[in-house]
Amino acid sequence: MLLISSSSSSRRFPVSVTSKIINSAKVFAGVEMRNSICIITTRTSTSTGAPTDIKSPLVNLKVARLVSLDARNEVVVGGGRSKMKLRAVARDYWKLSKGGLSVYAALSALPGYLVSCGLLTGAIGSVVLNSTGVFMGTLLCAASSQAVNQIMEKERDGNMTRTKSRPLPTGRITTFEAGVFAALTCGVGNGILYSVGGAVPVIVALSTAALYTMVYTPMKTKSPYNTHIGSIAGSLPVLIGFSVAGVPLFADFAPWMLFMLQTLWQFPHFYALAWLYRSDYSAAGYKMFPLDDDTGRKTAAMCWPYMVGLAVLPVVASGLGVTSWMFAFSAMVVTAEGGDVVLEYLCCCV
């Protein structure tokens, strides 16, 4: 069914007349196509506003702006983008910010603050307030960087099966709108971090954004060593929590121990992801080590040193008195599970 809304009436027409109306609109007004969305602007050709025969579909329309397919496969013409469901818009901005990754970055900033702020002796209100500030500030800064990343990779994302449905390649969000979103989230996020921790966490956040967008993103199409830069950028947020708690970053081993753990973990993660989507990465022109690995054995071999590092580092940290032996034991158990998968590929793949 086709629903036409104007300032005077709303009417429904069979789907069979949809193309006729849209084609007529193209002639009389002009149409901007955005995948399943069609923006139509029409002019009134009558002063009465009375319903007329469908053979003249534009006569009784004053402004018809939004045409889209709804959940029932109906074409809906309404009063513009404001008629889109708020949930759909929110979902698009969540995808623009890579919400899952941004939340992970924000969560990775919390342990440093919680273990350094005197959680058991400090005022609970202050701890909750600062923890919220660390989480929200880091979340917004991460969302900003992800939005900039998608702006820069808009064309390449459109060539990959895994990413071609993102808001920018499909046109659901414009480049300008994404830029405004990135600027706002960057400003608000860094403002929050400054309010709870001063200049140091802001410097860390801005350094992370610069490394991610100005070095890592361009490097993805030039060198497979982009993973090394990306892993550093992805681990810097852990330092934000420590800095908000007042820990001197260059005079304490604890922040860098957690930083190294997260850095080491990211190599097996990204190598496995690149291997799974190697055809997509190749089609988009990205440079990754696993792209020429048909069996997965080469990728497993590359992951093995980092798995060993993940098992050894907690033991070293425990020996230096930075963590307890329980942390070393639990880390080794978790790493052993991942190492077993790596060994399976190394021993069984041909």
Buried (B, 14 or more C-beta within 10 A) or exposed (E): EBBBBBEEEEBEBEEEBBEBBBEBBEEBBEBEEEEEBBBBBBEBEEEEBEEBEBEEBBBBBBBBBBBBEEEEEBBBBBEEEEEBEEEEBEBBBBBBBBBEBBBBBBBBBBEBBBBBBEEEEEEEEEBEEBBEBBBBBBBBBBBBBBBBBBBBBBEBBBBBEEBBBBBBBBBBBEEEBBEEBBEBBBEBBBEBBBEBBEEBBBBBBBEBBEBBBEBBBEBBEEEBEBBBBBBBBBBBBBBBBBBBBEBEBEEEEBBBBBBBBBBBBBBBBBBBBBBBBBEBBBEBEBBBBBBEBEEBBBBBBBBBEBBBBBBBBBBBBBEEEBBEEEBBEEBBEEBEEBBEBBBEBBEEBE
